[in-house]
């Protein structure tokens, strides 16, 4: 995943390009939701068939030979891993808006960093985490909080120079929970300035405050 290259001359009059991107996102979100449903069905079928195969081999031989037992166990683990990955991506890409409730922010942040693992490895970035456990915010819209968390980290990965470090911290500060993402790039031009605008606007929708200063980006949420 790389930063979207949107130039000023590509923005259509009246914000039409923003509207187009919003429609594209809605289409992608719907397709991801369908993909998750359709992909997890055969995964469940595979898991069932692996158990059936295991039982049949036990009936024929009395017990599973060690090589076959090892192979079946490895296949189960990979099926479970793929199912978990699909569920994680679904939480971020096809989550439903509108349901207000407490959001376990510590867990959401750790999942976001995990989902962005490929992007950080691609740029040879080290992600340093300092996340206080069991921090909860809200009640608020979980899908918006997930967007803020994921995009805050992704923006830093876009900005950071290859081979450097990105710091991601989450801590309680009085009546707030403070997310701080530092990329070390300093006051460089934004690779995707529309992303920063979107972050600030989405934060205000859930009663949070977003602020960028050089290489540091902060979002302050109301704590529970």
TIROKE-6214 format. One line per field, with one value per residue (C-alpha): residue number from 1; residue in three letters; chain; x, y, z. Coordinates in Angstrom, 1 decimal, always signed. Layout:
drenvo (NUM|...)
drenti (ALA|...)
palum (A|...)
x (X|...)
y (Y|...)
z (Z|...)
This chain:
drenvo (1|2|3|4|5|6|7|8|9|10|11|12|13|14|15|16|17|18|19|20|21|22|23|24|25|26|27|28|29|30|31|32|33|34|35|36|37|38|39|40|41|42|43|44|45|46|47|48|49|50|51|52|53|54|55|56|57|58|59|60|61|62|63|64|65|66|67|68|69|70|71|72|73|74|75|76|77|78|79|80|81|82|83|84|85|86|87|88|89|90|91|92|93|94|95|96|97|98|99|100|101|102|103|104|105|106|107|108|109|110|111|112|113|114|115|116|117|118|119|120|121|122|123|124|125|126|127|128|129|130|131|132|133|134|135|136|137|138|139|140|141|142|143|144|145|146|147|148|149|150|151|152|153|154|155|156|157|158|159|160|161|162|163|164|165|166|167|168|169|170|171|172|173|174|175|176|177|178|179|180|181|182|183|184|185|186|187|188|189|190|191|192|193|194|195|196|197|198|199|200|201|202|203|204|205|206|207|208|209|210|211|212|213|214|215|216|217|218|219|220|221|222|223|224)
drenti (UNK|UNK|UNK|UNK|UNK|UNK|UNK|UNK|UNK|UNK|UNK|UNK|UNK|UNK|UNK|UNK|UNK|UNK|UNK|UNK|UNK|UNK|UNK|UNK|UNK|UNK|UNK|UNK|UNK|UNK|UNK|UNK|UNK|UNK|UNK|UNK|UNK|UNK|UNK|UNK|UNK|UNK|UNK|UNK|UNK|UNK|UNK|UNK|UNK|UNK|UNK|UNK|UNK|UNK|UNK|UNK|UNK|UNK|UNK|UNK|UNK|UNK|UNK|UNK|UNK|UNK|UNK|UNK|UNK|UNK|UNK|UNK|UNK|UNK|UNK|UNK|UNK|UNK|UNK|UNK|UNK|UNK|UNK|UNK|UNK|UNK|UNK|UNK|UNK|UNK|UNK|UNK|UNK|UNK|UNK|UNK|UNK|UNK|UNK|UNK|UNK|UNK|UNK|UNK|UNK|UNK|UNK|UNK|UNK|UNK|UNK|UNK|UNK|UNK|UNK|UNK|UNK|UNK|UNK|UNK|UNK|UNK|UNK|UNK|UNK|UNK|UNK|UNK|UNK|UNK|UNK|UNK|UNK|UNK|UNK|UNK|UNK|UNK|UNK|UNK|UNK|UNK|UNK|UNK|UNK|UNK|UNK|UNK|UNK|UNK|UNK|UNK|UNK|UNK|UNK|UNK|UNK|UNK|UNK|UNK|UNK|UNK|UNK|UNK|UNK|UNK|UNK|UNK|UNK|UNK|UNK|UNK|UNK|UNK|UNK|UNK|UNK|UNK|UNK|UNK|UNK|UNK|UNK|UNK|UNK|UNK|UNK|UNK|UNK|UNK|UNK|UNK|UNK|UNK|UNK|UNK|UNK|UNK|UNK|UNK|UNK|UNK|UNK|UNK|UNK|UNK|UNK|UNK|UNK|UNK|UNK|UNK|UNK|UNK|UNK|UNK|UNK|UNK|UNK|UNK|UNK|UNK|UNK|UNK)
palum (A|A|A|A|A|A|A|A|A|A|A|A|A|A|A|A|A|A|A|A|A|A|A|A|A|A|A|A|A|A|A|A|A|A|A|A|A|A|A|A|A|A|A|A|A|A|A|A|A|A|A|A|A|A|A|A|A|A|A|A|A|A|A|A|A|A|A|A|A|A|A|A|A|A|A|A|A|A|A|A|A|A|A|A|A|A|A|A|A|A|A|A|A|A|A|A|A|A|A|A|A|A|A|A|A|A|A|A|A|A|A|A|A|A|A|A|A|A|A|A|A|A|A|A|A|A|A|A|A|A|A|A|A|A|A|A|A|A|A|A|A|A|A|A|A|A|A|A|A|A|A|A|A|A|A|A|A|A|A|A|A|A|A|A|A|A|A|A|A|A|A|A|A|A|A|A|A|A|A|A|A|A|A|A|A|A|A|A|A|A|A|A|A|A|A|A|A|A|A|A|A|A|A|A|A|A|A|A|A|A|A|A|A|A|A|A|A|A|A|A|A|A|A|A)
x (+0.0|+1.5|+0.4|-2.2|-0.7|-3.3|-2.0|-3.8|-4.5|-6.3|-8.9|-12.0|-14.1|-16.5|-14.9|-16.0|-12.8|-13.5|-17.0|-15.6|-13.1|-15.9|-18.0|-15.0|-14.4|-18.0|-17.8|-14.6|-16.1|-19.1|-16.9|-14.6|-17.6|-18.8|-15.2|-15.0|-18.3|-17.5|-13.9|-14.6|-17.2|-14.7|-12.2|-14.8|-15.4|-11.6|-11.4|-14.2|-12.7|-9.4|-11.0|-12.9|-9.7|-7.9|-10.6|-10.6|-6.8|-7.2|-9.8|-7.6|-4.3|-5.4|-3.4|-2.0|+1.6|+3.8|+4.4|+0.7|-0.2|+2.4|+1.0|-2.6|-1.7|+0.2|-2.8|-5.2|-2.9|-2.8|-6.5|-7.0|-4.4|-6.0|-9.5|-8.1|-6.4|-9.7|-11.6|-9.0|-9.1|-12.9|-13.0|-11.2|-12.3|-16.0|-17.0|-20.5|-20.9|-23.4|-23.2|-22.0|-20.4|-17.1|-14.1|-11.1|-8.5|-5.4|-6.5|-7.5|-4.1|-2.2|-4.3|-3.8|+0.0|-0.2|-2.3|+0.3|+3.2|+3.7|+4.0|+6.5|+8.6|+8.5|+10.1|+12.4|+10.9|+11.1|+7.9|+8.5|+5.3|+4.5|+0.8|-0.8|-3.1|-6.9|-7.4|-11.0|-12.7|-16.2|-19.0|-18.4|-18.5|-16.0|-15.5|-14.4|-12.0|-10.5|-10.0|-8.3|-6.0|-5.1|-4.6|-2.6|-0.1|-0.2|+0.5|+3.6|+4.8|+4.3|+6.3|+9.1|+12.4|+13.2|+15.3|+14.2|+11.9|+8.3|+7.2|+3.6|+2.4|-0.9|-1.3|-3.8|-3.5|-6.0|-9.5|-8.1|-6.4|-3.6|-2.4|+1.0|+2.6|+6.1|+7.8|+11.0|+10.6|+10.1|+8.4|+8.4|+5.7|+2.8|+2.8|-1.0|-2.3|-5.9|-5.3|-4.4|-7.6|-9.6|-8.0|-8.8|-12.4|-13.1|-11.6|-14.0|-16.9|-16.2|-15.3|-11.6|-8.8|-6.2|-3.1|+0.0|+3.3|+6.3|+6.8|+4.5|+0.7|-1.6|-5.2|-6.8|-9.9|-12.2|-11.4|-13.9)
y (+0.0|+3.4|+7.0|+8.0|+10.4|+13.2|+16.4|+19.7|+19.8|+16.4|+17.8|+18.6|+21.7|+21.7|+18.9|+16.3|+14.3|+13.9|+12.7|+10.2|+8.9|+8.5|+6.5|+4.3|+3.7|+2.7|+0.2|-1.2|-1.6|-3.4|-5.7|-6.4|-7.4|-9.8|-11.2|-11.9|-13.8|-15.7|-16.5|-17.7|-20.2|-22.4|-21.9|-23.3|-26.2|-26.9|-26.9|-29.5|-31.7|-31.7|-33.0|-35.6|-36.7|-36.9|-39.2|-41.4|-41.9|-42.8|-45.4|-47.0|-47.0|-46.7|-43.6|-40.8|-41.4|-38.5|-37.0|-37.0|-35.6|-32.8|-32.0|-31.9|-29.7|-27.3|-27.1|-26.4|-23.6|-22.0|-22.1|-20.5|-17.9|-16.9|-16.8|-14.5|-12.2|-11.9|-11.0|-8.4|-6.7|-6.8|-5.0|-2.0|-2.2|-3.2|-2.0|-0.6|+3.1|+4.4|+1.9|+3.9|+2.2|+1.9|+1.2|-0.8|+1.5|-0.4|-3.5|-1.5|+0.2|-3.1|-4.7|-1.7|-1.9|-5.6|-5.0|-2.5|-4.9|-5.4|-1.6|-1.1|-4.1|-2.9|+0.4|-1.3|+0.7|-0.2|+0.4|+1.1|+0.6|+2.0|+1.1|+1.2|-1.8|-1.8|+1.9|+2.5|+5.5|+6.5|+5.7|+6.6|+5.2|+2.3|+2.5|+6.1|+5.4|+2.5|+4.8|+7.4|+4.8|+3.0|+6.2|+7.9|+5.1|+4.7|+8.4|+8.1|+5.1|+7.1|+10.1|+8.2|+7.7|+4.0|+2.4|+4.7|+4.3|+5.2|+5.6|+4.7|+5.5|+5.3|+6.6|+8.0|+11.8|+12.9|+12.5|+11.8|+8.9|+10.3|+8.6|+9.9|+8.8|+10.2|+9.5|+11.4|+13.2|+16.6|+19.5|+17.9|+18.3|+16.0|+13.1|+13.1|+16.4|+15.3|+12.6|+15.1|+17.0|+13.8|+12.9|+16.2|+16.2|+12.6|+13.3|+16.2|+13.9|+11.7|+14.5|+14.0|+16.5|+15.8|+17.9|+17.6|+19.3|+18.4|+14.7|+14.3|+13.5|+13.4|+12.4|+13.0|+10.9|+11.2|+8.4|+6.2)
z (+0.0|-1.0|-0.5|-3.1|-5.5|-5.8|-7.4|-7.2|-10.9|-10.5|-8.1|-10.0|-9.5|-6.6|-4.8|-7.4|-6.9|-3.2|-4.1|-6.5|-3.9|-1.4|-3.8|-4.7|-1.0|-0.5|-3.4|-2.0|+1.4|+0.0|-2.0|+1.0|+3.0|+0.3|-0.1|+3.6|+3.6|+0.4|+1.4|+5.0|+3.8|+2.0|+4.8|+7.2|+4.8|+4.6|+8.4|+8.6|+5.9|+7.6|+10.8|+8.7|+7.0|+10.4|+11.8|+8.7|+8.9|+12.6|+11.8|+9.1|+11.0|+14.7|+15.1|+12.9|+11.7|+12.9|+9.4|+8.6|+12.0|+11.6|+8.1|+9.2|+12.2|+9.9|+7.5|+10.4|+11.7|+8.2|+7.8|+11.2|+10.4|+7.2|+8.8|+11.5|+8.9|+7.0|+10.2|+11.1|+7.7|+7.8|+11.1|+9.5|+5.8|+6.1|+9.5|+10.0|+10.9|+13.4|+16.3|+19.3|+22.2|+24.2|+22.0|+23.3|+21.8|+23.0|+21.1|+18.0|+17.8|+18.1|+15.4|+13.1|+13.5|+12.7|+9.6|+8.4|+8.9|+5.2|+4.6|+7.4|+6.3|+2.7|+3.7|+6.2|+9.0|+12.7|+14.5|+18.2|+20.3|+23.8|+24.3|+27.7|+28.0|+28.4|+27.4|+26.4|+24.8|+23.9|+23.7|+20.0|+16.5|+16.3|+12.6|+12.8|+15.6|+13.6|+10.7|+12.9|+14.3|+11.1|+9.0|+11.7|+11.6|+7.8|+7.4|+9.4|+7.4|+4.2|+5.6|+7.2|+5.4|+4.5|+7.2|+10.0|+13.0|+13.6|+17.2|+18.1|+21.7|+23.5|+27.1|+29.4|+30.1|+32.7|+31.2|+27.7|+25.9|+23.8|+20.6|+19.5|+16.2|+15.4|+12.1|+12.4|+9.1|+10.6|+8.7|+5.2|+2.6|+3.2|+0.7|+0.8|+2.3|+1.9|+4.4|+7.1|+6.4|+6.6|+9.9|+11.5|+10.3|+11.3|+14.8|+15.3|+14.5|+17.5|+19.9|+19.5|+18.8|+16.1|+15.7|+13.5|+14.4|+12.3|+12.5|+15.4|+15.0|+18.0|+18.5|+21.9|+22.7|+25.6|+28.0|+29.8)
